[in-house]
Amino acid sequence: MHRRFIATALMLLFALAPIAASAQGGLGLSGALLYTQKVALAKDALMVVQLQTLDGRPFTTIRRPTRGAQVPLPFSLQGPANAPFGLRAALFVDGRTLWASPLIVIQPGQGQKILPPVILNRVEAASFAQHFTCGKTRIAVTIAGDAARLRMDGHRYDLTAASPGPDPRYAAANGSQDAKDTWFQPRGNAARISLNGKQLPECAPDIAPMLFALRAQGTKPDWQLELAAGRLRFTPPDGAPIRAPIPVPEVGLDGLRFAVPGAGLVAMLSRGLCHDGASRLPYPIRAEVTSGDHSYHGCAGTPAEVLEGAPWKVLSAAGTDLSRSGTEMRFLANQVSGHAPCNRFSARMLFEKGMHFGPLAATRNTCASMAMNKEQAFFNALGATDGFDIKDGKLRLLARGRAVLEASR
């Protein structure tokens, strides 16, 4: 069955080739979305395919109702010619992401490129929030029963259900001075939002970071929780592991709660920097597991996820002021790249006994001696790094516990 799905998808890709002929100066992409499970897709599903920069900023998005069509679902769109970029895809039903792909990195070029089938994974758990684009405004919303939390540009609005029905409206309290006439209303695969009395254009769903597979762990005592392939496995410090299907999570404003009543197990995952005590590196998710009369605290995710997203602007390195040098770093998929004071650079990130950078690759431009000296200080700091931390919004690269580089967003 799996081979037949793949063959059908490949036939669609070759049929699409003339449609996706690229315009001059770009890369025409043809592809198809596919999942191999024998599950029918709902008639009112929404297909979303998005191109984004390697630091996570979307620049091209196609959204198309499937109208009863089943996988493989073909698509075509235009990519850039001058820089690597990422592709993500998802299928939404009633505003919820049911299937999604990991990030696929595509190299730039011109002409036409036929992609291998984009394999979608059933979303194992959930995301911490739903993401929407409303015109030029991007927001994140978490709904938990009669409460909702809306985030936008660093601002947070706490809302409560103000109207019943299948599409309830969540509104800020009447006495709230910083959120007058602010409300959110989901409508199937779309939403309406008003911020301080200004109604935004209709909001379309964006692809949020998903928990495809996740491992949480802690020390003193050692324990581990795994969510993968539709199964939950908890390994306590003593005794036999607990296994169960991944339960539907209870979404809270501060995180996700997974309960396995028959096993007396409850796991809580929440966004926030976490240190497990055994590593010099921070993690992006805090985990708390209660099993019987015992509670265990630890971390989940990977340290690389803490660094990903918007670029980091380097303030200083190896005792040298770089705040006006234009030096910045972007992290994605265990790789760092960006601008040094004179040249562009890239390197692999290695997570063994801390964090180290592999051999640097850089362009060979020659600049004024001051810029070259600053660049050498920057490269020296990267070479000495064996860990990192984030405090008060600032990234610090560490060497033997001492900061050798500081950056901010």
LUMROMAR-983830 format. One record per residue: residue in one letter; y, x, z of N, C-alpha, C in turn. Coordinates in steps of 0.1 Angstrom, whole numbers. Atoms other than C-alpha are relative to their C-alpha. Layout:
// residues N
PT res    nY    nX    nZ   caY   caX   caZ    cY    cX    cZ
PT   A     Y     X     Z     Y     X     Z     Y     X     Z
...
// end
This chain:
// residues 409
PT res    nY    nX    nZ   caY   caX   caZ    cY    cX    cZ
PT   M   -12     8     0     0     0     0    12     9     0
PT   H   -12    -9    -1    24    28     9     3     6   -13
PT   R    -2    -6    13    18    45   -24     5    -9   -11
PT   R    -4    10     9    23    13   -43    15    -3     2
PT   F   -14     2    -3    57     8   -26     8    11    -6
PT   I    -8   -11     5    68    43   -35     0     0   -15
PT   A     0     1    14    57    39   -71    10   -10    -5
PT   T   -10    10     4    77     7   -74    14     4     1
PT   A   -13    -5    -2   107    23   -59     4    10   -11
PT   L    -3   -10    11   105    52   -84     3    -6   -13
PT   M    -3     7    12   103    28  -113    14    -6     0
PT   L   -14     6    -1   135    11  -101    10    11    -1
PT   L   -10   -11     1   153    45   -98     2     4   -14
PT   F    -2    -4    13   146    54  -133     6   -11    -9
PT   A    -6    11     7   156    20  -145    15     0     3
PT   L   -14     0    -4   189    24  -126     8    12    -6
PT   A    -7   -12     4   198    58  -142    11    -3    -9
PT   P   -12     3     9   220    44  -170    11    -7     8
PT   I   -10     7    -7   238    22  -145     9     9     8
PT   A    -7    -8    -9   248    50  -122     6    12    -7
PT   A    -6   -11     7   262    73  -149    14     3     7
PT   S   -11    -3    -9   289    92  -130    13     2    -9
PT   A   -13    -3     6   326    94  -138     2    14     1
PT   Q    -3   -14     0   341   127  -145     5     4    14
PT   G    -4    -6   -13   346   149  -114    -7    -5    12
PT   G     7     5   -11   320   132   -93   -15     0    -2
PT   L    14     1     0   283   127   -86    -5   -14     0
PT   G     5    13     0   267    95   -96   -14    -1     6
PT   L    13     1    -8   239    85   -72    -7   -14    -3
PT   S     8    12     2   211    60   -79   -11     1    11
PT   G    10    -1   -10   186    51   -52    -6   -14     3
PT   A     5    12    -5   166    24   -35    -4     1    15
PT   L     4     0   -14   160    14     1   -14    -6     1
PT   L    14     3    -1   125    11    13    -5     1    14
PT   Y     8    -2   -12   104     4    44   -14    -4    -4
PT   T    14     1     4    66     5    43    -7   -10     8
PT   Q     7    11    -8    58   -21    70    -1   -13    -8
PT   K     2    13     7    44   -54    58     8   -11     8
PT   V    -9     9    -6    74   -74    71    10    -6   -10
PT   A   -10     6    10    94   -99    50    14     1     6
PT   L   -14    -1    -3   131   -94    50     7   -14     0
PT   A    -6    13    -1   152  -125    61     9    -2   -13
PT   K    -8     3    12   170  -143    32    15     3     1
PT   D   -14    -2    -1   204  -138    47     3    14     5
PT   A    -2   -14    -4   201  -100    53    11     6    -8
PT   L   -11    -7     6   230   -77    45    -4    14    -2
PT   M     3   -14     3   224   -43    28    13     8     1
PT   V   -11    -9    -1   248   -15    37    -4    14    -3
PT   V     3   -14     3   248    19    21    14     7     1
PT   Q   -13    -7    -3   275    44    33    -1    15    -3
PT   L    -2   -14     1   287    78    23    10     5    10
PT   Q    -9    -5   -11   304    99    50     1    15    -1
PT   T    -2   -14    -2   318   133    56   -10     5    10
PT   L    10    -5    -9   296   156    76     4    -1    14
PT   D    -3     2   -14   316   150   107     1   -15     3
PT   G     2    14    -4   309   112   105    10   -10    -5
PT   R   -10    10     4   339    97    87    -4    -6   -14
PT   P     4     6    12   329    71    61    11     0   -11
PT   F   -10     0    11   346    73    27    -4   -10   -11
PT   T     5    10    10   325    50     5   -11    -9     6
PT   T    10     9    -5   306    19    16    -2   -12    -9
PT   I     3    12     8   288    -8    -4    -7    -9    10
PT   R     6    10    -8   278   -40    14    -4   -12   -10
PT   R     4     9     9   257   -65    -5   -11   -10     6
PT   P    10     9    -5   238   -97     6   -13     1    -8
PT   T    13    -2     7   201   -94    -3    -4   -13    -7
PT   R     3    13     6   199  -132   -11   -15    -2    -2
PT   G    15     2     1   161  -132    -4    -8    11    -7
PT   A     7   -11     6   153  -100   -23    -7     8    11
PT   Q     8    -8    -9   127   -77    -7     1    14    -5
PT   V     0   -15     3   123   -39    -6   -10     2   -11
PT   P   -11    -9     0   127   -18   -26    13    -6    -5
PT   L   -13     6     3   164   -27   -28     9    11    -7
PT   P    -7   -10     7   183    -7   -55    15     1     3
PT   F   -14    -2    -1   218     7   -52     5    11    -9
PT   S    -6   -11     7   242    30   -71    14     1     5
PT   L   -14    -3    -5   275    46   -60     4    14    -4
PT   Q    -6   -13     5   297    76   -66     3     9    12
PT   G    -3   -11   -10   298   108   -45     9    10    -5
PT   P   -10   -10     4   322   137   -45    -6    12    -7
PT   A     5   -11     7   319   168   -65     2    13     7
PT   N    -5   -13    -5   334   194   -42    -4     3    14
PT   A     4    -2   -14   318   191    -7   -13    -7     3
PT   P    12     7    -4   285   183     9     4   -13     8
PT   F    -3    13    -7   283   147    23   -13    -6     5
PT   G    12     7    -5   259   124    41    -1   -14    -5
PT   L     3    14     4   243    91    32    -8    -7    11
PT   R     7     8    -9   232    64    56    -2   -14    -5
PT   A     2    13     5   218    30    50    -6    -9    11
PT   A     5     9   -10   209    -1    70    -1   -14    -5
PT   L     1    14     3   198   -37    68     4    -8    13
PT   F    -5     8   -11   216   -63    90    -5   -14    -1
PT   V     3    14    -1   205   -98   101     8    -6    12
PT   D    -8     6   -11   229  -120   121     8    11     8
PT   G    -9   -10    -7   251   -89   128    -8    11     7
PT   R     8   -10    -6   222   -69   142    -7     9   -10
PT   T     7   -10     8   208   -37   127   -15    -1     3
PT   L    15     0    -2   170   -42   121    -6    12    -6
PT   W     6   -12     6   163   -13    98    12    10    -3
PT   A   -10   -10     3   182    20    93    -6    13    -3
PT   S     5   -13     4   179    54    78     6    11     9
PT   P    -7   -12    -6   186    88    94    10     5   -10
PT   L   -10    -6     9   215   108    79    -7     8   -10
PT   I     5    -8    11   206   123    45    12     8    -5
PT   V   -11    -9     5   227   153    36    -2     3   -15
PT   I     0    -2    14   235   156    -1    10    10    -5
PT   Q    -9   -10     5   249   186   -19     9    -5   -11
PT   P   -10     5    10   280   181   -41    -5     4   -14
PT   G     3    -4    14   278   182   -79     7   -10    -9
PT   Q    -6     9    10   287   164  -111   -12    -5    -8
PT   G    10     6     8   267   142  -135    -7   -11     8
PT   Q     8    11    -6   239   120  -121   -11     6     8
PT   K    11    -4    -9   214   123   -93    -8   -12     4
PT   I     9    11    -4   184   101   -87    -6     4    13
PT   L     5    -3   -13   176   101   -50   -15    -4     2
PT   P    13     6    -4   141    98   -36     2   -13     8
PT   P    -2    12    -8   135    65   -19     5     2    14
PT   V    -6    -1   -13   157    61    12    -9    -8    10
PT   I    10     7    -9   131    53    39     8    -5    12
PT   L    -6     6   -11   143    29    65   -10    -1    12
PT   N     8     1   -12   130    29   101     3   -12     8
PT   R    -3    11    -9   126    -1   123     7     5    12
PT   V    -8    -5   -12   152     3   150    -8    -2    12
PT   E    10     0   -11   131    12   180     6    -8    12
PT   A    -5     7   -12   155     0   207    13    -7    -4
PT   A   -12     7     3   191    -7   200    11    11    -1
PT   S   -11    -9    -1   225     9   197     8    -4    13
PT   F    -8     3   -12   249    11   226    11    -9    -3
PT   A   -11     9     4   275    -9   206    -2    -3   -15
PT   Q    -1     3    14   280   -27   173    13     5    -5
PT   H   -12    -6     6   304   -10   149     4    -9   -12
PT   F    -5     8    11   327   -28   125    12     7    -6
PT   T   -12    -4     7   354   -20    99     8   -12    -3
PT   C    -9    11     3   383   -44    98    12     5    -8
PT   G   -11    -6     8   405   -34    69    -1    15     2
PT   K     0   -15    -3   414     2    79    -2     3    15
PT   T     2    -2   -14   406    -3   116   -15     0     3
PT   R    15    -1    -4   372     8   130    -1    -3    15
PT   I     2     4   -14   360    -8   163   -15     1     4
PT   A    14     1    -5   329    -8   185     0   -11    11
PT   V     1    11   -10   318   -38   205   -13    -1     6
PT   T    12     2    -8   292   -42   232     0   -14     6
PT   I     1    14    -5   281   -78   240   -12    -1    10
PT   A    10     2   -11   262   -85   273     2   -14     6
PT   G    -1    14    -5   257  -122   279    14    -6    -2
PT   D   -13     6     2   291  -138   286    11    10     0
PT   A   -10   -10     0   309  -105   286    -1     9   -12
PT   A    -1    -9    12   320   -81   258    10    11     3
PT   R    -9   -11    -1   337   -47   257     3     5   -14
PT   L    -5    -5    13   358   -37   227     7    13     1
PT   R    -6   -13    -1   367    -1   220     7     3   -14
PT   M    -7    -4    12   393    11   194    10    11     3
PT   D   -10   -11    -1   412    44   191     2     4    14
PT   G    -1    -4   -14   405    53   227     4   -10    10
PT   H    -3    11    -9   415    19   241   -12    -8     2
PT   R    11     9    -4   391    -4   259     5   -13     4
PT   Y    -3    14    -4   393   -42   262   -12    -7     6
PT   D    11     8    -5   371   -62   285     2   -14    -2
PT   L    -2    14     4   365   -97   273   -11    -9     6
PT   T    10     9    -5   347  -128   285    -1   -12   -10
PT   A     2    11     9   332  -157   266    10   -12     3
PT   A   -10    10    -1   359  -183   260    -3   -13    -7
PT   S     5    12     7   341  -208   238   -15     1    -2
PT   P    14     0     2   305  -219   236    -4    -1   -15
PT   G     4     2    13   284  -223   205    -7    12    -6
PT   P     7   -12     6   264  -201   181     9    12    -4
PT   D    -9   -11     2   295  -180   173    11     0    11
PT   P   -10     0   -11   312  -177   207    12     9    -2
PT   R   -12    -9     0   347  -162   210     1     6    14
PT   Y    -2    -8   -12   352  -135   236    14     4     1
PT   A   -14    -2    -1   387  -132   249     4     7    13
PT   A    -6    -7   -12   408  -111   273     5   -10     9
PT   A    -5     9   -10   419  -127   305    15    -4    -3
PT   N   -13     5     3   451  -148   302    11     9     6
PT   G   -10    -8    -7   469  -126   327     1    15    -4
PT   S     0   -14     4   461   -93   310    12     4    -8
PT   Q   -12    -4     6   493   -76   301    -2     9   -12
PT   D     2   -10    11   478   -49   278    -9    -6   -11
PT   A     9     5    10   456   -73   258     3   -15    -2
PT   K    -3    14     2   475  -106   252    -5    -4   -13
PT   D     6     6    13   458  -128   226    -9    10    -7
PT   T    10    -9     5   430  -103   222   -14    -7     1
PT   W    13     7     0   396  -118   212    -9     6   -11
PT   F    11    -4    10   364  -111   192    -9   -11    -2
PT   Q    10    11     3   342  -136   174    -9     4   -11
PT   P    10    -3    10   310  -127   157    -3   -12    -9
PT   R     3    11     9   302  -148   126   -11     5   -10
PT   G    11    -5     8   267  -139   112     1    15    -2
PT   N    -1   -15     2   270  -105    95    14     4    -2
PT   A   -14    -4     0   308  -104    99     6    -3    14
PT   A    -6     3   -13   333  -109   127    15    -1    -2
PT   R   -14     2     0   369  -119   134     6     6    13
PT   I    -6    -7   -12   392   -99   158    15    -2     0
PT   S   -15     0    -2   427  -103   172     3    10    10
PT   L    -4   -10    -9   444   -75   189    15    -2     4
PT   N   -14     2    -4   475   -83   209     8    -9    -9
PT   G    -6    10     8   482  -113   188     0     3   -15
PT   K     1    -3    15   476   -96   154   -15    -1    -4
PT   Q    14     1     5   445  -108   136    -3    10   -11
PT   L     4   -10     9   428   -81   117    -7    -7   -12
PT   P     8     5    11   412   -86    82   -15    -2     5
PT   E    14     3    -4   376   -99    84    -8    13     1
PT   C     7   -12    -4   354   -73   100   -14     0    -7
PT   A    13    -2     6   323   -60    81    -8    10     9
PT   P     8    -9    -9   294   -43   100    -1    15    -6
PT   D     2   -14     3   292    -5   100   -13     5     6
PT   I    13    -5    -5   261    16   107     3     8    13
PT   A    -2    -6   -13   261    25   144   -11    11     2
PT   P    10    -9    -4   242    55   159   -12    -8     6
PT   M    11     8    -5   207    42   166   -10     9     8
PT   L    11    -7    -8   179    51   191   -13    -2    -8
PT   F    13     1     7   151    57   166   -11     4     9
PT   A    10    -5   -10   131    78   190     7     8    10
PT   L    -8    -6   -11   142    91   223    -9     6    11
PT   R     7    -5   -12   129   113   251    10     3    11
PT   A    -8    -3   -12   144   114   286    -9     8     9
PT   Q     8    -7    -9   133   138   312     9     5    12
PT   G    -7    -6   -12   142   152   346    -9    10     7
PT   T     7   -10    -7   132   179   370     2    -2    15
PT   K     0     1   -15   125   183   407     0   -14     6
PT   P    13    -4     7   102   165   403     1    -2   -15
PT   D     0     1    15    93   167   366    -5   -14    -4
PT   W     5    13     6    90   134   347     5    -1   -14
PT   Q    -4     2    14    94   122   311    -2   -14    -4
PT   L     0    13     6   101    90   293     2     1   -15
PT   E     0    -1    14    94    86   256     1   -14    -6
PT   L    -1    13     8   105    57   232    -2     4   -14
PT   A     3    -4    14    89    62   198   -11    -8    -6
PT   A    10     7     7    69    44   172    -4   -13     6
PT   G     2    13    -5    73    11   189    -7     0    14
PT   R     7    -1   -13    57    24   222     9     7    10
PT   L    -6    -7   -12    70    34   256   -10     7     8
PT   R     9    -8    -8    54    61   276     7     7    11
PT   F    -6    -7   -12    64    72   311   -10     8     7
PT   T     9   -10    -6    48   103   326     7     3    14
PT   P    -5    -3   -13    55   104   364    -4    13     5
PT   P     4   -13    -6    54   135   386   -15     0     4
PT   D    14     1    -4    20   123   399    -6   -13    -6
PT   G     7    12     5    -5    98   386    -1    -1   -15
PT   A     2     2    14   -14    84   352    12    -5    -7
PT   P   -11     5     7    11    78   325     0   -15    -2
PT   I    -1    15     3    24    42   319     3    -2   -14
PT   R    -2     2    14    21    30   284     3   -15    -3
PT   A    -2    15     3    35    -3   269     8     0   -13
PT   P    -9     2    11    52   -17   238    14     1     5
PT   I   -14    -1    -4    89   -10   238     6   -14     2
PT   P    -5    14    -2   104   -41   254    14    -2    -6
PT   V   -13     3     5   135   -58   240    10     4    11
PT   P    -9    -5   -11   164   -41   259    10   -11     4
PT   E   -11     8    -5   188   -60   281    13     8    -2
PT   V   -12    -8     3   222   -49   268    11    -3    10
PT   G   -10     1    -9   248   -42   294    13     7    -5
PT   L   -12    -7     5   284   -31   291     0    15     2
PT   D     1   -14    -3   274     2   305   -12     7    -5
PT   G    12    -7     5   241     8   289   -11   -10    -4
PT   L    12     8     4   206    -5   279   -10     1    11
PT   R    10     1   -11   180   -17   304   -13    -5    -6
PT   F    13     4     5   143   -17   295    -9    -3    12
PT   A     9     4   -12   119   -35   319   -14    -3    -5
PT   V    14     3     3    81   -35   318    -5    -6    13
PT   P     3     6   -13    74   -61   346   -14     2     4
PT   G    14    -1    -5    36   -58   346    -3    14     6
PT   A     2   -13    -5    39   -21   353    10     4    11
PT   G   -10    -3   -10    68   -23   377    10    11    -4
PT   L    -8   -11     5    89     0   355    13    -5    -6
PT   V   -13     3     6   126    -2   347     7    13    -4
PT   A    -7   -12     5   145    23   326    14    -4    -4
PT   M   -14     3     3   183    24   323     6    12    -8
PT   L    -6   -10     8   200    44   295    15    -3    -1
PT   S   -14     2     2   238    49   294     7    12    -6
PT   R    -8   -11     6   263    69   274     8     8    10
PT   G    -8    -8    -9   279    98   292    -6    14     1
PT   L     5   -14    -1   276   136   296    -9     1    12
PT   C    10    -1   -10   246   145   316    -5    14     1
PT   H     5   -14    -2   234   178   332   -13    -2     8
PT   D    13     3    -7   197   179   342    -3    10    11
PT   G     2   -10   -10   200   209   365    -9    12    -4
PT   A     8   -11     4   175   230   346     5     7   -13
PT   S    -6    -5    12   196   236   315    14     3     1
PT   R   -15    -3     0   230   252   309     7    -9   -10
PT   L    -6     8    10   236   225   283     2   -14     4
PT   P    -2    14    -3   250   190   285    -8    -9   -10
PT   Y     7    10     8   232   159   271     8   -12    -2
PT   P    -9    12     3   247   127   256    -3   -13     8
PT   I     5    13    -6   227   101   276    -5     2    14
PT   R     5     0   -14   221    95   313   -12   -10     1
PT   A    12     9    -1   187    81   322    -4    -1    15
PT   E     5     2   -14   174    65   354   -12    -9    -2
PT   V    13     7     1   138    53   357    -4    -4    14
PT   T     6     4   -13   125    32   386   -14    -5    -3
PT   S    15     4     1    87    30   390    -5    -2    14
PT   G     4     3   -13    75    12   420    11     2    10
PT   D   -10    -3   -10    93    25   450     8    13    -3
PT   H    -6   -13     3   105    57   433    10    -1   -11
PT   S   -11    -1    10   137    64   413     1    14    -5
PT   Y    -1   -13     6   141    93   389    13     1    -9
PT   H   -12    -1     8   173   106   373    -1    12    -9
PT   G     1   -11    10   176   128   342     9    -3   -12
PT   C    -9     1    12   191   131   307    -9    -3   -12
PT   A     7     4    12   182   120   272     9     4   -12
PT   G    -7    -5    12   192   129   236    -2    15    -1
PT   T     0   -14     2   199   164   224    14     6     2
PT   P   -13    -6    -1   227   188   232     8     0   -13
PT   A    -7    -1    13   236   190   195     8   -13    -2
PT   E    -7    12     2   246   153   196    13    -1     7
PT   V   -13     0    -8   273   160   222    11     6    -9
PT   L    -9    -7     8   290   183   197     4    -7   -13
PT   E    -2     6    13   288   161   166    11   -10     0
PT   G   -11    10     1   315   138   153    13     7    -5
PT   A   -13    -5     5   352   147   148     0    15     2
PT   P     0   -15    -1   360   184   143     7     4    13
PT   W    -6    -6   -12   369   206   172    11    11    -5
PT   K   -11    -9     3   403   225   169    -1    11    11
PT   V     2   -12    -9   399   260   184    14     4     6
PT   L   -13    -3    -7   426   268   210     0    15     3
PT   S     0   -14    -3   415   303   220   -15     5    -1
PT   A    13    -7     1   386   328   215     1    14     4
PT   A     0   -14    -4   378   361   232    14     4     5
PT   G   -13    -3    -6   412   360   250    11     0   -10
PT   T   -10     0    11   431   355   217     4   -15    -2
PT   D    -6    13     3   454   325   211    -2    -4   -14
PT   L     2     5    14   442   305   180     5   -14    -2
PT   S    -4    14     0   460   273   187     8    -4   -13
PT   R    -7     2    12   482   277   156    -6     6   -13
PT   S     7    -7    11   457   294   133    -7   -10    -9
PT   G     8     9     8   441   262   119   -15     2     1
PT   T    14    -2    -1   407   273   131    -6   -13     6
PT   E     7    12    -5   383   244   135   -15     1    -3
PT   M    14    -1     1   346   238   139    -6   -15    -2
PT   R     7    12     2   324   209   127   -15     2     3
PT   F    14    -1    -4   289   203   141    -8   -11    -6
PT   L     9    11     5   261   184   123   -14     6    -3
PT   A    14    -4     4   223   187   121    -3    14     4
PT   N     2   -14    -4   221   219   141     6    11    -8
PT   Q    -8   -10     8   247   236   120    15    -1     3
PT   V   -14     0    -3   283   246   126     7     5   -13
PT   S    -7    -4    11   308   250    98    15    -3     2
PT   G   -14     3    -1   346   250    93     9    11    -5
PT   H   -10    -9     4   377   271    89     3    10    12
PT   A    -4   -11    -9   383   305   106    15     3    -3
PT   P   -14    -3     3   419   320   106     2     4   -14
PT   C    -2    -4    14   413   333    71   -11    -6    -9
PT   N    12     4     9   378   323    57    -7   -13     5
PT   R     9    11    -4   355   293    57   -13     7     5
PT   F    12    -6    -5   322   299    76   -10   -11     3
PT   S    11     9    -5   289   284    86   -11     8     6
PT   A    10    -7    -7   260   292   108   -10   -10     6
PT   R    10     8    -6   228   277   122     2     0    15
PT   M    -1     1   -15   227   265   159   -15     1     4
PT   L    13    -2    -5   196   277   178    -1    -4    15
PT   F     1     5   -14   185   259   210   -12     5     6
PT   E    11    -6    -8   162   283   228     6     8    11
PT   K    -6    -6   -12   171   293   263    15     0    -1
PT   G   -14     2     1   205   279   259     4    -3   -15
PT   M    -4     2    14   225   277   226     5    13    -6
PT   H    -4   -12     6   230   306   202     3    -4   -15
PT   F    -3     2    14   245   308   167    -8    11    -8
PT   G     7    -9     8   224   324   139    10     8    -8
PT   P    -9    -9     7   239   349   114    10    -9    -7
PT   L   -11     7     6   273   338   101     1     3   -15
PT   A    -3    -1    15   280   332    64    15    -4    -1
PT   A   -15     2     2   317   334    54     4     4   -14
PT   T    -6    -4    13   338   336    23     7    14     3
PT   R    -5   -14    -2   354   370    17    15     2    -4
PT   N   -14    -2     2   391   364    15     6    10     9
PT   T    -7   -10    -8   415   390    27    14    -6     4
PT   C   -12     5    -5   445   379    48     8    10     7
PT   A    -8    -9    -8   473   395    68    -8     5    12
PT   S     8    -6   -10   461   418    95     0    -8    13
PT   M     0     8   -12   471   394   123   -10   -11    -1
PT   A    10    11     2   450   366   108   -14     6     1
PT   M    13    -6     0   421   390   103    -5     4    14
PT   N     3    -4   -13   423   402   139    -4   -13     8
PT   K     4    12    -6   422   366   151   -14    -5    -4
PT   E    13     5     5   393   358   129   -12     9     6
PT   Q    11    -9    -6   373   388   143    -2    -4    14
PT   A     1     5   -13   380   375   178    -8   -13     1
PT   F     7    12     1   367   341   168   -15     2    -3
PT   F    14    -3     3   335   355   152    -7     7    12
PT   N     6    -6   -11   329   377   182    -4   -10    11
PT   A     3    10   -10   331   347   205   -13    -8    -4
PT   L    12     7     4   305   328   184   -12     9     2
PT   G    11    -9    -1   283   359   184    -5     2    14
PT   A     3    -2   -14   284   361   222    -5   -12     7
PT   T     3    13    -7   277   324   229   -14    -1     3
PT   D    14     3    -4   246   315   249     0   -14     6
PT   G    -1    13    -5   257   280   260    13    -7    -2
PT   F   -13     7     2   284   254   261     1   -11    11
PT   D    -2    11    -9   299   227   283    13    -7    -5
PT   I   -12     7     3   326   200   280     5    -5    13
PT   K    -7     4   -12   351   193   307    14    -4    -3
PT   D   -13     5     3   382   172   306     3    -1   -15
PT   G    -2     2    14   377   166   269     1    13    -8
PT   K    -1   -13     7   377   203   261   -14     7    -1
PT   L    13    -7     2   347   222   246     2    15     4
PT   R     0   -14    -4   340   256   262   -13     6    -5
PT   L    12    -8     3   315   280   245    -1    11    11
PT   L     2    -9   -11   300   302   272    -9    12    -3
PT   A     8   -12     0   286   337   275    -3     4    14
PT   R     4    -4   -13   267   344   307     9    -8    10
PT   G    -8     9    -9   286   315   323    15     1    -1
PT   R   -15    -1     2   321   326   313     4    -5   -13
PT   A    -5     6    12   342   308   287     5    11    -9
PT   V    -4    -9    10   346   328   255     8    -7   -11
PT   L    -7     8    10   361   300   234     3   -14     6
PT   E    -4    13    -4   380   268   241     5    -8   -12
PT   A    -4     8    11   385   239   217     2   -15     5
PT   S    -2    14    -4   397   203   218     0    -9   -13
PT   R     0     9    11   397   172   195    14    -6    -1
// end
